[in-house]
């Protein structure tokens, strides 16, 4: 998945990641990508995503445990 996103970006294409509501699953996928590829911290990543899409991770980060585990393995 991350390779596909990166390849599209490198080819100059926009990438849209979405789920039904766009609040948790898609936001968590984008967060994981930013953390892994751009090497951002989980806290900075979540703040950044929420600054762009205010209802992302609303009311809370359902995938926080998975993102924390990812941050340990990066």
C-alpha positions in Angstrom: 0.0 0.0 0.0 2.7 2.5 1.0 4.7 1.7 -2.2 1.6 2.4 -4.3 1.0 5.7 -2.6 4.6 6.7 -3.0 4.7 5.7 -6.6 1.7 7.8 -7.4 3.1 10.8 -5.6 6.4 10.4 -7.4 4.6 10.4 -10.7 3.0 13.7 -9.8 -0.4 12.3 -9.1 -2.7 13.2 -6.2 -3.7 10.4 -3.9 -7.1 10.2 -2.2 -7.4 7.8 0.8 -11.0 7.4 1.9 -13.3 5.2 3.9 -17.0 5.5 4.6 -16.9 8.5 7.0 -13.3 9.6 6.6 -12.7 9.9 10.3 -10.8 6.9 11.5 -9.7 4.2 9.0 -8.5 6.6 6.2 -7.0 9.0 8.7 -5.1 6.1 10.4 -3.9 4.9 7.0 -2.6 8.4 6.1 -1.1 8.7 9.6 0.7 5.4 9.2 2.1 6.5 5.8 3.3 9.8 7.2 4.9 8.2 10.2 6.6 5.5 8.2 7.7 7.3 5.1 8.2 10.8 6.4 9.4 9.7 9.8 7.1 12.1 11.7 6.1 11.3 15.3 2.7 10.0 16.0 1.7 13.1 17.9 2.8 15.5 15.2 1.2 13.4 12.5 -2.2 13.3 14.3 -2.0 17.1 14.9 -1.2 17.7 11.3 -4.1 15.5 10.0 -6.5 17.1 12.4 -5.4 20.6 11.3 -6.4 19.7 7.7 -9.5 17.6 8.5 -10.9 18.6 11.8 -13.3 15.7 12.2 -10.5 13.1 11.6 -10.0 10.9 14.6 -13.3 12.2 16.1 -14.1 11.7 18.9 -10.8 10.0 19.6 -8.1 8.0 17.9 -9.6 4.5 17.6 -6.3 3.2 16.0 -4.0 4.8 18.5 -2.7 1.5 19.8 -1.8 0.4 16.2 -0.1 3.7 15.5 1.9 3.5 18.7 3.0 0.0 17.8 4.0 1.2 14.4 6.0 4.1 15.9 8.0 1.6 18.0 8.8 -0.4 14.9 9.9 2.4 12.6 
